[in-house]
Amino acid sequence: MSPVAEEVVERALAPVVPAGRGRRERRERLGRLRSRSAPYVLVAPFFVLFAAFGLFPLVATAWTSLFRVELTAPEAREWVGAHNYARLLTDEFFWNALANTVLIGVLATVPQLLLALGVAHLLDARLRGRLFFRVAALAPYATSVAAATLVFALFYGRDQGMVNWAIGLVGLDPVDWQNGPWASKFAVASIVVWRWTGYNALIYLAAMQTIPHELYEAAALDGAGRWRRFRHVTVPGLRPALAFTGLVSTIGAVQLFGEPLLFSSGAGASGGADHQYQTLGLYLYEQGWVNLHLGRAAAIAWAMLLLLVVLFGLVRLARGRGVR
């Protein structure tokens, strides 16, 4: 029998499936397919947006850092490989910006988190008008960077500033807050402290309210005072929140840009006459949008990212050894 004839016989002998049953099976298969694909459809917008606004700029910046390219003529590219990165190793302005970033970051992050912890502890107490104080603590965070920095620039004015007026009352000489090597760093750091202390305090407050009250009661029964309860109950319960705020504050310190840019009206991206408070963010902006060296700016951006990766890797390694 020929193959064609065999196929005809097999089809004739095959059991007949009712039309309704076939449609029901197709609907069931379609329903299973929808249930399996629904989670992927729901998370797809995030991955699309991340690829468009996160991954693509990251890859494009890395690719641009391998070229000598000017902002005025982005189509005229010259391949230089790792030259832009090697140049940073001998660039004194880059190392100056890195040192300023570290110093301002320490001056801003450490007092900021300590003050936030104290403010959160006060807000957690039973006070009248607690809601008002919580909203007031968040008000500096809602203030724009430009408005806050311009007000602080007037506040730290050398001739008419309120800070010099206040220290003059106690017989101290006026300080040039915008040109002093250390005074300018302290002034910029104080703006960051003022803007972010309340934000971190509310995060700590939310974490404090998740700590079981039974722990405080047990500590009080054991004779622990208020300070010991705070040290041995509150602080250990805030470890996840402390880690989160420390991480976010460190990233913000490395990316610090708006406050030093607007602190002195005549300095601009240079960060003062002697680059005394120029951060990595300002140096990136100066190279890319003032000097128009787009390839160098891209290399600085990736250097900032690698700096954060190395820093958090060292912290994780230190914590791992501490656990052992």
BELQUI-V436259 format. One record per residue. RES is the residue in one letter. NEAR is the number of other ideal C-beta (glycine too) atoms within 8 Angstrom. Layout:
res=RES near=NEAR
res=RES near=NEAR
This chain:
res=M near=4
res=S near=5
res=P near=5
res=V near=6
res=A near=8
res=E near=9
res=E near=8
res=V near=8
res=V near=9
res=E near=8
res=R near=7
res=A near=6
res=L near=5
res=A near=6
res=P near=3
res=V near=4
res=V near=6
res=P near=6
res=A near=6
res=G near=6
res=R near=8
res=G near=9
res=R near=8
res=R near=8
res=E near=8
res=R near=8
res=R near=8
res=E near=8
res=R near=8
res=L near=8
res=G near=8
res=R near=8
res=L near=8
res=R near=8
res=S near=7
res=R near=7
res=S near=8
res=A near=8
res=P near=7
res=Y near=7
res=V near=7
res=L near=6
res=V near=8
res=A near=8
res=P near=6
res=F near=7
res=F near=8
res=V near=8
res=L near=9
res=F near=9
res=A near=8
res=A near=8
res=F near=6
res=G near=9
res=L near=8
res=F near=9
res=P near=8
res=L near=8
res=V near=8
res=A near=8
res=T near=11
res=A near=10
res=W near=8
res=T near=11
res=S near=13
res=L near=11
res=F near=11
res=R near=9
res=V near=12
res=E near=9
res=L near=10
res=T near=5
res=A near=7
res=P near=9
res=E near=4
res=A near=7
res=R near=8
res=E near=7
res=W near=7
res=V near=10
res=G near=5
res=A near=7
res=H near=8
res=N near=14
res=Y near=11
res=A near=8
res=R near=10
res=L near=11
res=L near=6
res=T near=6
res=D near=8
res=E near=6
res=F near=9
res=F near=12
res=W near=8
res=N near=10
res=A near=15
res=L near=10
res=A near=8
res=N near=15
res=T near=14
res=V near=8
res=L near=9
res=I near=17
res=G near=12
res=V near=8
res=L near=11
res=A near=17
res=T near=12
res=V near=8
res=P near=10
res=Q near=14
res=L near=13
res=L near=8
res=L near=11
res=A near=17
res=L near=11
res=G near=8
res=V near=12
res=A near=15
res=H near=12
res=L near=8
res=L near=13
res=D near=8
res=A near=6
res=R near=3
res=L near=8
res=R near=3
res=G near=6
res=R near=9
res=L near=6
res=F near=7
res=F near=10
res=R near=11
res=V near=8
res=A near=8
res=A near=13
res=L near=11
res=A near=9
res=P near=12
res=Y near=9
res=A near=5
res=T near=8
res=S near=5
res=V near=9
res=A near=8
res=A near=8
res=A near=14
res=T near=13
res=L near=9
res=V near=8
res=F near=13
res=A near=13
res=L near=9
res=F near=9
res=Y near=12
res=G near=10
res=R near=10
res=D near=6
res=Q near=5
res=G near=12
res=M near=6
res=V near=10
res=N near=14
res=W near=9
res=A near=8
res=I near=10
res=G near=9
res=L near=6
res=V near=6
res=G near=4
res=L near=7
res=D near=3
res=P near=9
res=V near=11
res=D near=8
res=W near=15
res=Q near=13
res=N near=10
res=G near=10
res=P near=7
res=W near=6
res=A near=11
res=S near=15
res=K near=14
res=F near=10
res=A near=13
res=V near=15
res=A near=12
res=S near=10
res=I near=13
res=V near=15
res=V near=12
res=W near=10
res=R near=12
res=W near=15
res=T near=14
res=G near=14
res=Y near=11
res=N near=14
res=A near=15
res=L near=12
res=I near=13
res=Y near=16
res=L near=12
res=A near=9
res=A near=12
res=M near=13
res=Q near=7
res=T near=6
res=I near=12
res=P near=4
res=H near=6
res=E near=6
res=L near=10
res=Y near=10
res=E near=8
res=A near=8
res=A near=12
res=A near=9
res=L near=6
res=D near=6
res=G near=5
res=A near=9
res=G near=6
res=R near=5
res=W near=6
res=R near=9
res=R near=13
res=F near=10
res=R near=8
res=H near=9
res=V near=13
res=T near=11
res=V near=10
res=P near=7
res=G near=11
res=L near=13
res=R near=8
res=P near=7
res=A near=11
res=L near=11
res=A near=8
res=F near=9
res=T near=13
res=G near=10
res=L near=9
res=V near=8
res=S near=14
res=T near=13
res=I near=9
res=G near=10
res=A near=13
res=V near=13
res=Q near=9
res=L near=17
res=F near=10
res=G near=9
res=E near=13
res=P near=15
res=L near=10
res=L near=11
res=F near=15
res=S near=7
res=S near=5
res=G near=4
res=A near=11
res=G near=6
res=A near=12
res=S near=10
res=G near=14
res=G near=13
res=A near=6
res=D near=6
res=H near=11
res=Q near=13
res=Y near=13
res=Q near=16
res=T near=14
res=L near=15
res=G near=13
res=L near=15
res=Y near=15
res=L near=12
res=Y near=13
res=E near=12
res=Q near=11
res=G near=14
res=W near=8
res=V near=9
res=N near=7
res=L near=9
res=H near=10
res=L near=12
res=G near=14
res=R near=12
res=A near=13
res=A near=14
res=A near=13
res=I near=14
res=A near=11
res=W near=12
res=A near=12
res=M near=13
res=L near=8
res=L near=8
res=L near=10
res=L near=11
res=V near=8
res=V near=8
res=L near=9
res=F near=10
res=G near=8
res=L near=8
res=V near=8
res=R near=8
res=L near=8
res=A near=8
res=R near=8
res=G near=8
res=R near=7
res=G near=6
res=V near=5
res=R near=4
